[in-house]
Amino acid sequence: MSRILTSLLLVSVFALFLGCQQQEAGGTTAGAAGADAGAMKGPSIVFVRLDSLQTGYTELATELTRLEANFLKAQENHQGRVSSLQKEVQRLQNKVQQGLMTPNQIQSEQQRIGRKEQEIMQQRDIALASIQDDQVKLQAQFGERVKEILEDIQEEKGYDYILNEGGGSAVLVANDSYDITDVVLERLNASASVTMEKDSVQ
């Protein structure tokens, strides 16, 4: 479960920021005018490791752990209901085999068991839908926060490109001196601390 969540988060964050980069690449005339100067010194490129952001961002790690615990709990509850229903069906089958139930009783019990099975499936679907909703919200919040921080850093430092290294990215080899993961992670955790302090005051 945690691997699925992690993969979805990293893919969505990179796609979100890549879209922003492509929009900026369309640029203004002023940006085009400075292209010659940029060509003289070459583009300014750095990179982040999004998988490291995911594991090092304490607020996200906590939320992922919570989602995984909720998933396991929902799975455990579902299995418990299914097991209980199976035992109930087995008891009814024993009664039928012993001739202790009339045809009308058998039909009535079959209908009741069918309704109960439907309820169990509906409860499972509701629980999973709730977890998926939380996952989507978490994914969006994480993506937006990373995007904001990367845009701030890009504006402050004048970087032309901020790439993602690892996890299926196009970057195969990179010089660690251009890695700004720690800077991004520091800002992520700092923003989380500020949010927690505001929530505690309220």
N, C-alpha and C positions, 0 to 999 in steps of 0.2 A: 504493500500500500504506500509506504513512504517513498519508494523508488518511483512509483507512478506519479505521485504528487510532485516530487522533485523534478522529474523530467518535464511535466507539463508547465511547471513554474519557470524553469530555465528557458524552455523554448519560447514561451509567451513573452518573457522579459526581453530576450534578445530580438525577437521580431518587433516588439514595440519600439525599442531604441533604434533598430535598423531603419524602421519607417521614418523616424524623426531625422536620422542622418540623411536619408534619401531626399527628404523635403528640403533640407538645408543645402544639399548639393545642387538643387535647382537654382538656388541663390538669386541674388540681385545683380544689377549691372555693376554696382560698386564692388561686389565680391569678385566678379569676372575681371575687373580692372586690376585687382591685386594679384591675379593669378600669375603674372609674369614674375613678380617679386617672390611669390611662394615657390615658383619653379626653380628659382636660383638656389634657394636653400633646401628645397625638398619639403614634402609634407610632414607635419608634426603628428606622429602616430604613437598612441599608447594602447594598452589593453587591460581588460579585467578578466578574472576567472569567476564566472557566474556560479559555478558549482561551489567555489569557496565562499562566495557571498551567502549562498543558501545555508551552508553548514555553520558559518561564523556569525550570522545575523541571529542574535539570541531570541528576539521576539518571534521571528519566523520559525526557528527551531522549536520553540515552545508551542506554537500553534500547530505545527506539523505533528508533534507528539500528541497533542490533544485530538486532532483529527484521526490519527491512527488508533488511539485508544477508543474513540467513539465507534470507529469501524469494527474493531475487534469485539467491543461490547455488543454492538448490533448483531454481529455474526453469532456471538455466543447465545444471545437471547433467541435468535431465530432457530438455531440448532436445538435449543431447549424446548421450544414450542413444537418443533417437528418431532422430536423424540417422544414428547408427551402424547402427541396425537397418534404416533405409531403404536404406542403401548395401548392406547384406548381402542384402536382398530383391532389389535391382536386380541384384546379381551372380548370384543364383540364377535370376532370370528370364532373364538372358543365357545361362546354361548350358542352361536348358530350351529356349530358342529355337534353340540350336545343336545340340540333340539329344544333349547330353552326360550326361543323367540319365535313369534308368529310372523307370517309374511308381512303383515302391516307394520309390525314393530321393526322388522329388518329394513323395510323401505324408508320408514321414518328416520331410523338411525343413519342410513346411508345419506339421506338428504342433510341431516345435521352435521355429519362428518364432512360432507362436501362444503357446507357453509363455513365450517371452522377452518378448513384448509384454505379457503379463499381469504378469510380474515388474516390468517398467518402470513400469506403472501403479500397482502396489502400492507400489513404492519412492517414487513421487511422493506417493501418498496418506499414507504414513507420515511423510514429511518435512513435508507441509502440516499434518497433525494435530499434530505436535510444535510447530510454530510457533503454531498456534491455541491450544494448551494454554498456551504461554508468554504469549500475548496475554491470555488470560482471567485468568491469575494476576496479570499486571501491572495489568490493569484493576481487579481486586479490591483489590490493595495500594494503588494510587493513590487509589481511591475511599474506602477506609477511612481512609487518612492525611489526606486533605482533610477528610473528615467530622469526624475527631477534632479537627483544628485549628480548624475552624469552630465546633464545639461549645465548645471552650475559649475562643475569642474572644467568642462569644455570652455565655457565663457571666461572663467578666471585665468586659465592657462593658455587659451588660444589654440587648443588642439584641433587639428583638421579631422582626425579620425580617432574614435575609441572602439576598439575591436574586442570580440570575445575570444578567449583562448581556451580550448578544451571542449569536451562534451559535444563532439561532432561539428565543431566550427571549422572554418576554412583555414584558420591559422595552424600551421603544422609545427613551426619552430619560432620561438620568440626570445628576445633578450630580456632577462628578468629585470633589468634596470628600467624597462618601460612598463612594468607592471604597477598599476595604481589600485590594485584590489584592496590593499590595506587601508588606503585613503578613503575609498568608497565605504568599506566596512566600518571604519571608525565613525563616519558620518551617519551611517545607517543606525548603528547602536546608540549614538548620541541622540538622534532624533527620537528613538524609541524611549530613551530615558526621560526626555522632556515630556513626551506624551503621557508616560506613566505618572510623572509628577503632577501634571495638570489634572489627570483623572483622580488622583488621590486627594487633591485640594478640593475638587468639586464634590 
